[in-house]
Amino acid sequence: MAFRVLVDPIALAEAEDSFRWMRRRAPQEAARWFVNLWRAIESLQVMPTRCSLAPEALALRRSVRQLLFGKAPHVYRVLFVIVNDEVRVLRIRHGARKGLGWHDAGQTPQL
């Protein structure tokens, strides 16, 4: 079964921010990174359940999965959920960043 992959605007903005940051330091590497990131995301069309649950899935009370992209120390986490026949990419975060948590005292998940 092929899944349809959708990328939320926040995730797209995070990828673009990372690309711009890299481009200032290493333009050719940044372009290669961006192309390969999208290839990795597109690979979620097939067997997205191959990716493990994200560490914060339990706290968020959602089956948030993560696709790890890149090589240490430059690993990015592509955080996504599977809904029926869709993979929804919610966030794209550098692995060194703090995990996702509760946004406020109202216990609203911050994705």
SULPE-V263460 format. One line per field, one symbol per residue. ss: DSSP state (a for helix, b for strand, c for the rest). phi: phi as a letter, one per 40 degrees, with the letter a starting at -180 (. if undefined). psi: psi as a letter, one per 40 degrees, with the letter a starting at -180 (. if undefined). Layout:
ss: ???
phi: ???
psi: ???
//
This chain:
ss: cccbbbbcaaaaaaaaaaaaaaaaacaaaaaaaaaaaaaaaaaaaccaaaccbcccaaaaccccbbbbbccccccbbbbbbbbccbbbbbbbbbcccccccbccccccbcc
phi: .cccbbbcdcccccccccccccccbadcccccdccccccccccccbfcccccccdcdcccfaccbbbcbhbdcbcbbccabbbfbbbbccabbccccdccaccaccgcccb
psi: hhihhhhidddddddddddddddddgddddddddddddddddeedhfdediiiidedddefighihhhhaihefhihhhiihhbfihhhdihihdeiiiiahdaeefhhh.
//
